[in-house]
Amino acid sequence: MNIIKLFILSFILMGCGSVQNNTNKTETGKVEFTIKPSIIVLGNVQDGGSPHIGCNKKCCKELFTNPDKNRMVTSLGLIDPTENKSWIIEASPDYPRQAKILSNYCNYNENPNGIFLTHAHIGHYAGLMYLGKESLNASNIPVYAMTRMKGFLIQNGPWSQLVNLKNIKLNNIDHLQKSTISKNISITPFLVPHRDEFSETVGYKITGPSKSALFIPDIDKWSKWNKSIIDEIKNVDIAFIDATFYDKNEINNRDISEIPHPFVIETMALFNEFPLQEKQKIHFIHMNHTNPLLDSTSNESKIVLSKGFNIARAFQIIEL
C-alpha cells in the first residue's frame, strides 16, 4: 500500500467521523463516509425486549434459541464528530452493547458524554445498573433527567448508590429548556402524557446544524396530549414516535385502558391525507414483542412502507 493510500485509510479509521451514511452510496455500491453530526438508532423494541419473557407465541418462540442480534430495546445515539463527542438517549437493558456500538462511531470510550432519560419505566433507565460498582464502576457519567425522575434515582436503591458513589452525576432538565450539548447539537425535553407512577415522561427535540428530530417513544393516545402531533411533525425533519402496538389485536389479553398507546394504524390514519414528504418524516419506534413491524418481511411492515412511512431499524443513521 503506498503512503497516500495509507494516509487516507488512517484518517478514516482514526476520525470520529467514520460513520456510514446508509442512505448515500456511490455508483460502485460502496458506502460513503460522513463526518456530520448524526442520530444512530441503537434499538427499536419496547421495554421488555424481544424475545419477551413468558411469551410462547410465534413472535418469540424461535428467538429464544435463535436470537436476532438486531433486536435491542429502544435507544438513540447522538454523535458530533467535530467535537469527538457522543450521547445516548435512554439507558435500556441493552445498554452495554448499545454503548459499545455508539463508541465505535465516535468517542471510543466505554460510555458516552452523557445519558438522557425519558421516564422511569424499565426499558428507559434500567441500564444504569451497569454503571455501578458491580459492573463498570463508572465515574461521574452525566445523566440528564427531569425533576421527578432525578428524585426517583436519588431516593431509591440501588440507583441512589450510583449517585452516592459518584458513578453518575445527575443533571436537572426542565420542560422546554434547551440544553446545548455541543456547538452543533442541542436537545430540548417536553412533557407528554403517560403512566407516570414514579416520574414524569418526556420526549425530546434534537436540533442539529441542518435538521431537527422528535423522539417520543412512549405516550398515551395523541388526543390526550395538549399539543398537536401533526403540528409538531410539521416543524421537524424527522420524528421517531411511539409504535408500541400495531393494532388492538395484539393486546386481547389486557385492558387497553392500562396501556393506551396510539396504535400504528391510528397514527397512519391521522396522516393519511398528508403529502408523502410529511409521512416520510415518521419513523415508528418502540415496538412491543408482538408488533409485526419488528419483522421487516411482514405484511404489516410492507403496508407501512407502501403508505410512505418509515420503520426505525437498528444501526440506521440519519444526519443532522
N, C-alpha and C positions, 0 to 999 in steps of 0.2 A: 504493500500500500504506500503510495507516495505521500510526501509530507502535507500536501494540500488536502488530500482526502482525509488524512489522519486528523488534521486540524478541524475540519468540518464535523467529523464524527465526534470528536471530543467536545466540541461546542454543544452539539445536540444532547449528548449524554449528561454533561455537567450542568446544563442550564435547567432551571425550574420550568422552563418553557417547553420542554419536550412532551407536549400534550397533544394527543391525537384529536383532530377535529373530524368527528365521524360523519360530518355532512360535506366534507370537502376532500375530494380525491383527484389525483392527477389523471391524465389520459391513460397512463400505463397501469392505473389501478392502485398505485402506491398511495398510502395515506400521508397527507401533508402534515406538517407540524405548525403549531401556533404558539405564540408567547403572550397571548392576550388573557386578561382576567376571565375566568370561566366558572360555570357551575358543573359539577360532576355528580351524576346520580349514583349514590352508593347503596341504594336499596329501595324497594317499592312495595314491600309486604307489610300487612297490618301487624300490630304488636306481637301476637303470638307466633308469628313465623309460619313457614311452610316447608316441611310438613308441620301440622299443628298437633300438639299433644292431645291424645284421646280421640283423634279423628281416624275412623276406619273406612271413610268414604274413598271413592275412586280418586278424588283430588289429592289425597295424601298417602294412600296405602303404599304405592310403589316408591314414593320418595323417602320412606324410612330406610329402605335398603339401597336405594339408588338416588342419593340427594342431588338436587340441582344446585350447583355452586353459584348460580346467578340469583338465587332467591335469598335475599337478605332483607332484614327489617328496614323500613323507610328511613332514609337519611340523605342529606345533600352535603356535598363538599364544595367549598369555595376556594379558589386559588387566585392569587395575584402574583404572577411570575416576576413582575417588575420589582417587587419587594421581597421575593422569595418567602412568601407567607401563605398559610392556608388556615382554613377554619372549617368546622363541621357543625351542621345543624342537626340536632338530636344525638344523644348518646344511647344508641339502641343496644339490644343484647348482642348484636353482631359488631360491636364497637372495635374489638381488637383487629379484626380483618379489615374493617372499613377504614380505620386509622392507618393501617399499613398500606392499603390501596391508595389512599389520599397522599401519603408520604412519598409514594413513587412518582406522583405527578409534580409535587412541589414540597419544599421544605426539607424533606428527607429525614425528619425527626420522627420518633415513635408517636408523637402527639402533635396535633395542630396548634396554631397560635391562640385558639380559643374555641369554646364549645357553646353553642346557643341552644337553649331548651325551649320547647313549646308548652309542655304541661306535665303533670305528674301521673301519667299512665305508663305502664312498664316499658312499652316499646320505645319510649321517648327519653327516659332518663336512667334506666336500669344499667346501662353500660358504664355508668360512672363507677360501678363497683370494681372495674378492672384498673382503676387508678389508685386503689388503696394499697396498704402495706402487704396484704396477702398476695398481691399481684405485682403491678408495675412499681408501686410506691413512688408515684409521681410527685413533682414539686411545683406547687402553685400554678397548676393549669388553670387559666382563666375560664370561668363558667359564667355565662350571662343568663339571667333569669328574672322574671317579674317578681314583685314583692311577695306574694303568697308562695310561689314556687321556691324562692330563696328561703323564706321562713320554714317551709317544709323540710328542706335539706338541713337547715341549722338545728331544728328541734327534734328530728327523728333519726335514730340509728338505723342502719350503720352509716348513713350519709353524713351525720354530724361528725363522725370520726374523720371523714375526708377533710372536713373543714378544720377540725381541731389539730390534726396532724399536718395541715397545710399541704395536703395532696392537691387540693383545688383552692382557687381563690375566687370567691363569689363576687359578681358584679351586678348591681341592680340595673334593670332596664325598665322603661315606662312606656305606656301606651302612646304611640305616635311620636316617641322621642327617637330621633335618628342617631345611630352610632356610626361614626366614620371610622372604619377599621383599617383602611389604607388610603392612599391618595386616589385610588381608583374605585374603591368599593365602599358602599355604606349599606347599613341594614336597619330597618325600622319595624319594630313589633306593633301589632294591633290586636286588640281583644276580639275574640269570636265566641259565640255561644257553644258550649259543650258541657259534658258531665264534669263539673268542677268540684269533685269530692275533696281534693287535697290542695288544689291550686287553681288559679285562673288558666285559661287556654289562649294562646296567641298564635297568629300567623305572622309571616314576615314578608316585607317587601325588600327585595335586594336590588340595589341600583349600581350598575357598572358604568364605564365610560361611554358605552353606546346603547345598552339595553337595560331594561328593568324586568324583574320577575316577581311573581307572587308565589308563596309557599303556604298552603293551607291543607295540611294532611288530615286534620280532624276538625269537623264542625257538625253541628246539628243541621237540620233542614235549612236550605238557603233562606226560606221565608222567616226564620227565627232571628236572622242577623239584621241589625239596624242599618246595614249598608246593602247596596245592590251588587251582587256578584257580577252582573252584566256590566255595570259602570266600572267596577274595579278592573275587570279584564280588559275593557276598552283602553284603560290608562297604562297598561303594561305591554311588554312584548312577549312574555312567556308566563304561563300560570300552571303550577303544579298543584292540583286540587284533589280533594277527598274523593276517592273511588272505592271506599271500603266494600260496598256491595254493588253488584251489577243490577240486580233487581230483587224483589221480595221473595222470590223462590228459594234464595239461599238461606233464609232465616225462618223457615217454617217451624222451627223448634224453640223459638224465643219470641218474647213480646217486643214488637218493633218499637214501642214507646221507650224501652230501655236503651235502645241503640239507634236513635233517629238520624242516621247519616243520610245525606242525599244520595239516592240511587244514581248510578251512572246513566240509566235510561232517562231519569228525570232531568239531569243536567244537560244531556244531549237534546232533549225536547225543548228545554229553555232557550237553547241557542240554535234551534232548528232552522229558523229563518234568517240567521245571520250570515254574512259573507264568509266565504271559505277562509279568508285571511284571519278573521276573528276566531273561527273554530280551530284553526291550526295552532293558535296560541296555547290551547288547553292540552296539558299532559296529565292524564289520570294517574294517580299515585295512591299508595297506602291501601293495597288490595287485600281483603280477607283471604284466608287459605281456600275458601270456597269459590272465590271470584274467578270465573273462566278467563278473565283478561290476563291472569298470570301465565296462561298458556298462549304463546304467540301464534299458535296454529289453530286456536279455537274459532268457531263460527262467530262468537261474540267479539273477539279481537278483530276479526275481518270486518264485521259490521261497523265497529267504532272507527276504524281506519277509513272505511269506504265513505263514511259521513264527514270525513275531513278532520277528525280529532286525532290526537296522539296518545300513546300509552308510554309512560315513563319506564325505561328499562335500565337495569344496572349497567354502569360504565358509559352511559350516554353523556356526552359533553356538549354544552351549549355556551358559546362565547358571550360575554357580557360587554 
